[in-house]
Amino acid sequence: MATPTNLPATFTSGAVLTAAQQNDLRGAFRILQVVSGTTTTSTSSSTATFVDTTLTATITPQSSSSKILVIVTQNGCNKSNGNAFTALSLRLLRGATVIQTIGNSLGFSGNAEQANFCASTTILDSPATTSATTYKTQLNSPFAFATATVQTSSVESTIILMEVSA
């Protein structure tokens, strides 16, 4: 794939692009494929150990130089009202590798009130592979005092993966 470094730094009015420049522009930063995953399955944790949610999607990049734009919306997040130190932590993984912490101690308020909310993130990842690559989220109850849940009441969460040519 072409890279934007082959393009002129600036263009002037009336300038005509060469065929090579047009091909570079056509190939640079194009969305090659889009994959999505959704879930409505509730997942809970009452320990500090991270557990998989059911939000996952797999993409097979066409090129090892491609980037993967990952967009996550984790809905129905809930921390129960069992203790003043209840909260929920979420993270995003590529395979078994944590690539981003979506939030630590989400919903923490210092009191025993229940909290309902959603969490989202966007990241441009560089997996450097052409093998099938799975992205997923995990949650825990960081202080392990009460229950943290995602997809409460069967609301839908979404993960979108976009392969971007580099």
C-alpha positions as CSV (number, residue, x, y, z in Angstrom):
1,M,0.0,0.0,0.0
2,A,1.1,3.6,-0.6
3,T,1.9,5.9,2.2
4,P,1.1,9.6,2.6
5,T,4.8,10.4,2.7
6,N,4.8,10.0,-1.1
7,L,2.5,13.0,-1.5
8,P,3.6,16.6,-1.8
9,A,3.8,18.5,1.4
10,T,1.5,21.1,0.0
11,F,-0.6,21.6,-3.1
12,T,-0.9,24.9,-5.0
13,S,-4.0,26.1,-6.8
14,G,-4.2,24.7,-10.3
15,A,-1.6,22.0,-9.7
16,V,-2.1,18.7,-11.4
17,L,-1.3,15.5,-9.6
18,T,0.9,13.0,-11.4
19,A,-0.5,9.5,-11.8
20,A,1.9,8.2,-9.1
21,Q,0.6,10.9,-6.7
22,Q,-3.0,10.0,-7.4
23,N,-2.3,6.3,-6.8
24,D,-0.6,7.2,-3.5
25,L,-3.6,9.3,-2.5
26,R,-6.0,6.6,-3.4
27,G,-4.2,3.9,-1.4
28,A,-3.4,6.0,1.7
29,F,-5.5,5.5,4.9
30,R,-8.4,3.6,3.3
31,I,-10.8,1.5,5.3
32,L,-10.2,-2.0,4.0
33,Q,-12.8,-3.9,6.1
34,V,-15.2,-3.5,9.0
35,V,-16.1,-6.2,11.5
36,S,-18.4,-5.7,14.5
37,G,-19.6,-7.7,17.5
38,T,-22.5,-7.2,19.8
39,T,-23.7,-8.8,23.0
40,T,-26.6,-8.5,25.4
41,T,-25.4,-11.2,27.8
42,S,-24.9,-9.9,31.3
43,T,-21.5,-10.5,32.9
44,S,-20.7,-9.9,36.5
45,S,-17.7,-10.0,38.8
46,S,-17.3,-9.5,42.6
47,T,-13.6,-10.0,42.7
48,A,-10.5,-8.1,41.7
49,T,-9.7,-10.8,39.1
50,F,-10.5,-9.7,35.6
51,V,-13.1,-11.8,33.7
52,D,-14.1,-11.8,30.0
53,T,-17.2,-10.1,29.1
54,T,-19.0,-11.5,26.1
55,L,-18.1,-8.5,24.0
56,T,-15.7,-9.7,21.3
57,A,-14.9,-9.5,17.6
58,T,-12.2,-11.0,15.4
59,I,-10.6,-9.5,12.3
60,T,-8.0,-10.9,9.9
61,P,-5.9,-8.0,8.6
62,Q,-5.0,-8.0,4.9
63,S,-1.6,-6.5,5.6
64,S,0.8,-6.6,8.5
65,S,1.3,-2.9,8.2
66,S,-2.4,-2.1,8.6
67,K,-3.8,-0.4,11.7
68,I,-7.0,-1.5,13.4
69,L,-9.3,1.2,14.6
70,V,-11.2,-0.3,17.6
71,I,-14.4,1.4,18.9
72,V,-16.0,0.0,22.0
73,T,-19.2,1.0,23.7
74,Q,-19.8,-1.1,26.8
75,N,-23.4,-0.4,28.0
76,G,-25.3,-1.4,31.1
77,C,-22.4,-0.9,33.4
78,N,-23.5,-1.2,37.0
79,K,-21.8,-1.2,40.4
80,S,-24.0,-2.5,43.2
81,N,-24.7,-0.6,46.4
82,G,-23.0,-3.1,48.8
83,N,-20.2,-0.9,50.1
84,A,-18.8,2.6,49.8
85,F,-15.8,1.2,47.9
86,T,-17.7,-0.5,45.0
87,A,-16.7,0.3,41.5
88,L,-16.1,-1.4,38.1
89,S,-12.9,-1.5,36.0
90,L,-12.8,-2.3,32.3
91,R,-10.0,-3.0,29.9
92,L,-9.5,-3.9,26.2
93,L,-7.4,-6.8,25.0
94,R,-5.9,-8.0,21.7
95,G,-5.7,-11.7,22.3
96,A,-4.2,-12.0,25.8
97,T,-2.5,-8.6,25.7
98,V,-4.1,-5.6,27.4
99,I,-3.9,-2.7,25.0
100,Q,-5.9,-0.2,26.9
101,T,-7.5,0.4,30.2
102,I,-11.0,1.8,29.5
103,G,-11.4,2.8,33.1
104,N,-10.3,2.0,36.6
105,S,-12.8,2.3,39.5
106,L,-15.7,3.5,37.2
107,G,-18.7,4.5,39.1
108,F,-16.8,5.0,42.4
109,S,-18.4,7.7,44.5
110,G,-17.2,7.0,48.0
111,N,-20.6,6.0,49.2
112,A,-22.8,2.9,49.0
113,E,-25.1,4.1,46.3
114,Q,-25.8,2.1,43.2
115,A,-24.5,3.5,39.9
116,N,-25.5,2.8,36.3
117,F,-23.5,4.1,33.4
118,C,-21.8,3.2,30.1
119,A,-18.1,3.3,29.1
120,S,-16.6,3.7,25.7
121,T,-13.2,4.0,24.1
122,T,-11.5,4.4,20.7
123,I,-7.9,3.2,20.0
124,L,-5.8,2.8,16.8
125,D,-4.0,-0.4,17.3
126,S,-1.0,-1.8,15.4
127,P,-1.2,-5.6,15.6
128,A,1.5,-6.2,12.9
129,T,0.0,-9.5,11.7
130,T,-2.2,-11.0,9.0
131,S,-3.5,-13.7,11.4
132,A,-7.0,-13.7,12.8
133,T,-6.9,-11.2,15.8
134,T,-9.5,-11.2,18.5
135,Y,-10.4,-8.1,20.5
136,K,-12.4,-8.3,23.7
137,T,-13.2,-6.5,27.0
138,Q,-12.8,-7.7,30.6
139,L,-14.2,-6.3,33.8
140,N,-13.6,-6.7,37.5
141,S,-14.7,-5.2,40.8
142,P,-11.4,-3.6,41.8
143,F,-12.0,-3.4,45.5
144,A,-13.8,-6.8,45.6
145,F,-16.5,-5.5,48.0
146,A,-19.6,-5.8,45.8
147,T,-20.7,-6.8,42.3
148,A,-19.8,-5.1,39.1
149,T,-21.9,-5.9,36.0
150,V,-22.0,-5.1,32.3
151,Q,-25.0,-5.5,29.9
152,T,-27.3,-5.1,32.9
153,S,-30.9,-5.7,31.9
154,S,-29.7,-7.2,28.6
155,V,-28.8,-3.8,27.0
156,E,-26.5,-4.1,23.9
157,S,-22.8,-3.4,23.9
158,T,-20.8,-3.0,20.7
159,I,-17.3,-3.4,19.4
160,I,-16.3,-2.2,15.9
161,L,-13.0,-3.1,14.2
162,M,-11.9,-1.2,11.1
163,E,-8.8,-2.2,9.2
164,V,-7.0,1.0,8.0
165,S,-4.4,0.8,5.3
166,A,-1.1,2.3,6.2
